[in-house]
Amino acid sequence: MFERGTMFWREDDKKIIVVLNDTLRTWSAYDDTWSSALPEDTCPGVSLAGIKPKRGFGKVWCEQASVRAKIGAATSPEQGPYLGSLQRFERGEMFTGPEGGLVYVLFNDGKWE
């Protein structure tokens, strides 16, 4: 969980999904390029008062300045793994989050519900 959104790691396609709690309810996906050969803190030059994301989340957060600016600092340590259901559709996909079965609907146009 972050100040203004959530990140999810998708093991099946090695993607990190960024879901923003902005007024437009937007989301984006990034390749997970972090590996265990890299340090957990992939953004040592950035310091903040909140919790800094680690591993793949941290790499996306560090390398994508727009993601960092929009989502803010982490509000809790990384959690996982979680097992959720996923269903793909012609115009998007749905999956359950770890928050007690909340269902996320991601549309191909970058919006979510």
TIVOPA-227852 format. One record per atom (N, C-alpha, C): residue number from 1; residue in one letter; y, x, z. Coordinates in pm, whole numbers, plus 50000, padded with zeros to 5 digits. Each point is the difference from the previous one (the first is absolute). Layout:
SITE seq type     y     x     z
SITE NUM    A     Y     X     Z
...
! end
This chain:
SITE seq type     y     x     z
SITE   1    M 49882 50083 50000
SITE   1    M 50118 49917 50000
SITE   1    M 50125 50089 50000
SITE   2    F 50100 49953 49930
SITE   2    F 50125 50072 49988
SITE   2    F 50115 49907 50037
SITE   3    E 50118 50056 50010
SITE   3    E 50118 49920 50037
SITE   3    E 50022 49883 49905
SITE   4    R 49976 50022 49871
SITE   4    R 50029 49896 49902
SITE   4    R 49885 49978 49901
SITE   5    G 49878 50013 50049
SITE   5    G 49886 49975 49912
SITE   5    G 49871 50058 50053
SITE   6    T 49903 50010 49911
SITE   6    T 49867 50046 50035
SITE   6    T 49944 50083 49886
SITE   7    M 49916 50096 50033
SITE   7    M 49925 50075 49899
SITE   7    M 49852 49975 50022
SITE   8    F 49928 49990 49890
SITE   8    F 49855 49984 50003
SITE   8    F 49937 50107 49913
SITE   9    W 49887 50052 50045
SITE   9    W 49925 50096 49919
SITE   9    W 49882 49928 49939
SITE  10    R 49989 50010 49868
SITE  10    R 49891 49938 49928
SITE  10    R 49900 50108 49960
SITE  11    E 49890 50005 50069
SITE  11    E 49899 50103 49973
SITE  11    E 49936 49980 49863
SITE  12    D 49983 49876 49958
SITE  12    D 49930 49972 49875
SITE  12    D 50067 50061 49878
SITE  13    D 50132 50003 49998
SITE  13    D 50068 50059 49885
SITE  13    D 50097 50112 50039
SITE  14    K 49988 50049 50125
SITE  14    K 50081 50113 50048
SITE  14    K 50149 49974 49979
SITE  15    K 50045 49885 50046
SITE  15    K 50141 49961 49988
SITE  15    K 50058 49972 50137
SITE  16    I 50128 50023 50012
SITE  16    I 50075 49960 50118
SITE  16    I 50093 49888 49957
SITE  17    I 49985 49886 50065
SITE  17    I 50079 49882 49969
SITE  17    I 50114 49991 50102
SITE  18    V 50121 49987 49950
SITE  18    V 50119 49987 50085
SITE  18    V 50051 49857 49985
SITE  19    V 49996 49924 50109
SITE  19    V 50046 49862 50002
SITE  19    V 50128 49996 50082
SITE  20    L 50110 49961 49936
SITE  20    L 50130 50000 50066
SITE  20    L 50038 49861 50048
SITE  21    N 50061 49995 50117
SITE  21    N 50050 49874 50055
SITE  21    N 50146 49979 49958
SITE  22    D 50029 50030 49875
SITE  22    D 50136 49982 49950
SITE  22    D 50019 49854 49956
SITE  23    T 50121 49965 49964
SITE  23    T 50027 49861 49963
SITE  23    T 49927 49959 49872
SITE  24    L 49967 50097 49914
SITE  24    L 49928 49971 49877
SITE  24    L 49849 50001 50019
SITE  25    R 49953 50048 50117
SITE  25    R 49857 50011 50029
SITE  25    R 49929 50078 49889
SITE  26    T 50034 50128 49991
SITE  26    T 49945 50085 49895
SITE  26    T 49890 50091 50054
SITE  27    W 49918 50050 49908
SITE  27    W 49895 50095 50033
SITE  27    W 49987 50101 49886
SITE  28    S 49940 50112 50031
SITE  28    S 49974 50102 49899
SITE  28    S 49874 50078 50040
SITE  29    A 49940 50068 49904
SITE  29    A 49878 50076 50025
SITE  29    A 50020 50144 49953
SITE  30    Y 49939 50093 50074
SITE  30    Y 50011 50143 49971
SITE  30    Y 49861 50062 50010
SITE  31    D 49975 50097 49915
SITE  31    D 49875 50074 50010
SITE  31    D 49995 50074 50132
SITE  32    D 49885 50000 50064
SITE  32    D 49981 50077 50124
SITE  32    D 49957 50141 49960
SITE  33    T 50093 50093 50004
SITE  33    T 49972 50138 49959
SITE  33    T 49984 50093 50119
SITE  34    W 49999 49945 50122
SITE  34    W 49982 50083 50118
SITE  34    W 49852 50038 50010
SITE  35    S 49975 50123 50045
SITE  35    S 49862 50045 50025
SITE  35    S 49997 50073 50134
SITE  36    S 49881 50019 50052
SITE  36    S 49986 50067 50130
SITE  36    S 50042 50147 49993
SITE  37    A 50020 50053 49879
SITE  37    A 50050 50137 49987
SITE  37    A 50151 50008 50030
SITE  38    L 50067 49886 50004
SITE  38    L 50143 49994 50029
SITE  38    L 50021 49973 50148
SITE  39    P 50117 50038 50054
SITE  39    P 50027 49967 50141
SITE  39    P 50019 49850 50018
SITE  40    E 49974 49951 50121
SITE  40    E 50022 49858 50029
SITE  40    E 50147 49963 49984
SITE  41    D 50090 50090 50042
SITE  41    D 50144 49978 49984
SITE  41    D 50041 50060 49867
SITE  42    T 50007 49916 49898
SITE  42    T 50034 50047 49867
SITE  42    T 50150 50000 49975
SITE  43    C 50078 49974 50104
SITE  43    C 50145 49994 49986
SITE  43    C 50066 50070 50118
SITE  44    P 49970 50130 50022
SITE  44    P 50052 50068 50119
SITE  44    P 50151 50014 50002
SITE  45    G 50066 49994 49885
SITE  45    G 50145 50016 49995
SITE  45    G 50078 49878 50044
SITE  46    V 49931 49887 50020
SITE  46    V 50066 49877 50040
SITE  46    V 49962 49970 50144
SITE  47    S 50101 49980 50082
SITE  47    S 49974 49961 50138
SITE  47    S 50066 49865 50025
SITE  48    L 49943 49925 50091
SITE  48    L 50057 49870 50034
SITE  48    L 49958 49964 50141
SITE  49    A 50071 49906 50056
SITE  49    A 49974 49959 50138
SITE  49    A 49873 49917 50011
SITE  50    G 49965 49930 49894
SITE  50    G 49881 49915 50001
SITE  50    G 49874 50078 49971
SITE  51    I 49895 49927 49971
SITE  51    I 49871 50059 49969
SITE  51    I 49997 50037 49852
SITE  52    K 49966 50124 49972
SITE  52    K 49991 50045 49861
SITE  52    K 49859 49974 49947
SITE  53    P 49988 49937 49884
SITE  53    P 49867 49976 49944
SITE  53    P 49931 50131 49962
SITE  54    K 49867 49998 50002
SITE  54    K 49920 50118 49972
SITE  54    K 49913 49980 49876
SITE  55    R 49937 50107 49961
SITE  55    R 49902 50003 49891
SITE  55    R 50056 49933 49874
SITE  56    G 49921 49916 49937
SITE  56    G 50042 49938 49874
SITE  56    G 50123 49913 50013
SITE  57    F 50009 49925 50112
SITE  57    F 50120 49919 50022
SITE  57    F 50122 50091 50010
SITE  58    G 49986 50109 50073
SITE  58    G 50110 50094 50016
SITE  58    G 50040 50066 49871
SITE  59    K 49902 50029 49915
SITE  59    K 50030 50064 49871
SITE  59    K 50081 49906 49912
SITE  60    V 49959 49874 49992
SITE  60    V 50077 49902 49923
SITE  60    V 50138 49983 50062
SITE  61    W 50006 49986 50131
SITE  61    W 50126 49980 50073
SITE  61    W 50094 50117 49976
SITE  62    C 49947 50121 49995
SITE  62    C 50082 50119 49982
SITE  62    C 50044 50018 49854
SITE  63    E 49906 49986 49908
SITE  63    E 50029 50029 49859
SITE  63    E 50077 49888 49930
SITE  64    Q 49991 49880 50050
SITE  64    Q 50068 49885 49939
SITE  64    Q 50119 49962 50089
SITE  65    A 50114 50061 49974
SITE  65    A 50118 49977 50084
SITE  65    A 50038 49852 50006
SITE  66    S 49978 49926 49892
SITE  66    S 50036 49858 50002
SITE  66    S 49907 49922 50094
SITE  67    V 49873 50039 50006
SITE  67    V 49907 49935 50094
SITE  67    V 50045 50029 50142
SITE  68    R 50029 50126 50028
SITE  68    R 50043 50041 50135
SITE  68    R 50126 49922 50042
SITE  69    A 50096 49986 49909
SITE  69    A 50124 49931 50032
SITE  69    A 49977 49850 50022
SITE  70    K 49910 49942 49922
SITE  70    K 49977 49856 50010
SITE  70    K 49910 49961 50116
SITE  71    I 49895 50078 50028
SITE  71    I 49902 49959 50100
SITE  71    I 50034 50049 50140
SITE  72    G 50077 50108 50010
SITE  72    G 50039 50054 50130
SITE  72    G 49890 50080 50067
SITE  73    A 50014 50022 50129
SITE  73    A 49904 50078 50077
SITE  73    A 49880 49914 50037
SITE  74    A 49890 50066 50027
SITE  74    A 49882 49929 50049
SITE  74    A 50030 49947 50141
SITE  75    T 49945 49885 50032
SITE  75    T 50019 49943 50132
SITE  75    T 49874 50010 50086
SITE  76    S 49892 50044 49938
SITE  76    S 49875 50023 50072
SITE  76    S 49922 50107 49925
SITE  77    P 49912 50070 50070
SITE  77    P 49920 50102 49933
SITE  77    P 49910 49936 49893
SITE  78    E 49960 50082 49905
SITE  78    E 49909 49955 49894
SITE  78    E 49874 49941 50062
SITE  79    Q 49956 49889 49944
SITE  79    Q 49879 49934 50048
SITE  79    Q 49898 49994 49887
SITE  80    G 49878 49999 50034
SITE  80    G 49900 49987 49896
SITE  80    G 49873 50066 50042
SITE  81    P 49901 49991 49924
SITE  81    P 49998 49914 49881
SITE  81    P 49980 49853 50039
SITE  82    Y 50036 49914 49910
SITE  82    Y 49971 49859 50022
SITE  82    Y 49926 49950 49876
SITE  83    L 49919 49900 50019
SITE  83    L 49925 49942 49889
SITE  83    L 50062 49865 49970
SITE  84    G 50045 49985 49880
SITE  84    G 50061 49875 49960
SITE  84    G 49943 49955 49867
SITE  85    S 50015 49874 49973
SITE  85    S 49954 49945 49873
SITE  85    S 50107 50017 49895
SITE  86    L 49958 50022 49877
SITE  86    L 50091 50015 49887
SITE  86    L 49951 49916 49885
SITE  87    Q 50091 49929 49935
SITE  87    Q 49966 49925 49880
SITE  87    Q 50109 50025 49896
SITE  88    R 49960 50048 49884
SITE  88    R 50095 50023 49890
SITE  88    R 50004 49878 49911
SITE  89    F 50119 49974 49945
SITE  89    F 50022 49889 49910
SITE  89    F 50074 50050 49878
SITE  90    E 50016 49916 49902
SITE  90    E 50068 50036 49877
SITE  90    E 50144 50046 50025
SITE  91    R 50070 49937 50094
SITE  91    R 50142 50031 50025
SITE  91    R 50025 50065 50135
SITE  92    G 49896 50058 50061
SITE  92    G 50021 50066 50128
SITE  92    G 49872 50012 50080
SITE  93    E 50015 50012 50130
SITE  93    E 49885 50012 50088
SITE  93    E 50034 49948 50139
SITE  94    M 49897 49970 50074
SITE  94    M 50015 49954 50138
SITE  94    M 49910 50086 50087
SITE  95    F 50048 50032 50121
SITE  95    F 49914 50069 50095
SITE  95    F 50040 49963 50141
SITE  96    T 49906 50014 50090
SITE  96    T 50027 49971 50140
SITE  96    T 50046 50127 50068
SITE  97    G 50101 49986 50084
SITE  97    G 50051 50112 50076
SITE  97    G 49931 50009 50135
SITE  98    P 50029 50105 50073
SITE  98    P 49935 50019 50130
SITE  98    P 50058 49913 50111
SITE  99    E 50107 49927 49972
SITE  99    E 50069 49922 50104
SITE  99    E 49935 49865 50021
SITE 100    G 49875 49998 50030
SITE 100    G 49935 49873 50031
SITE 100    G 49978 49911 49880
SITE 101    G 49978 50058 49885
SITE 101    G 49965 49921 49884
SITE 101    G 50117 49954 49914
SITE 102    L 50118 50052 50023
SITE 102    L 50113 49966 49914
SITE 102    L 49965 50037 49856
SITE 103    V 50028 49910 49905
SITE 103    V 49968 50024 49860
SITE 103    V 50126 50039 49925
SITE 104    Y 49993 50111 49929
SITE 104    Y 50110 50047 49917
SITE 104    Y 49968 49966 49854
SITE 105    V 50097 49942 49932
SITE 105    V 49987 49970 49857
SITE 105    V 50099 50089 49928
SITE 106    L 49948 50092 49919
SITE 106    L 50084 50093 49925
SITE 106    L 50000 49958 49854
SITE 107    F 50116 49966 49948
SITE 107    F 50012 49958 49861
SITE 107    F 50029 50122 49912
SITE 108    N 49957 49996 49876
SITE 108    N 50020 50111 49908
SITE 108    N 50147 50031 49973
SITE 109    D 50090 49906 50031
SITE 109    D 50142 50022 49977
SITE 109    D 50068 50075 50115
SITE 110    G 49921 50047 50100
SITE 110    G 50057 50075 50111
SITE 110    G 50046 49917 50117
SITE 111    K 49972 49870 49998
SITE 111    K 50034 49912 50112
SITE 111    K 49874 49971 50080
SITE 112    W 50017 49957 50126
SITE 112    W 49886 49965 50083
SITE 112    W 50030 49879 50087
SITE 113    E 49896 49938 50047
SITE 113    E 50010 49887 50095
SITE 113    E 49902 50025 50111
! end
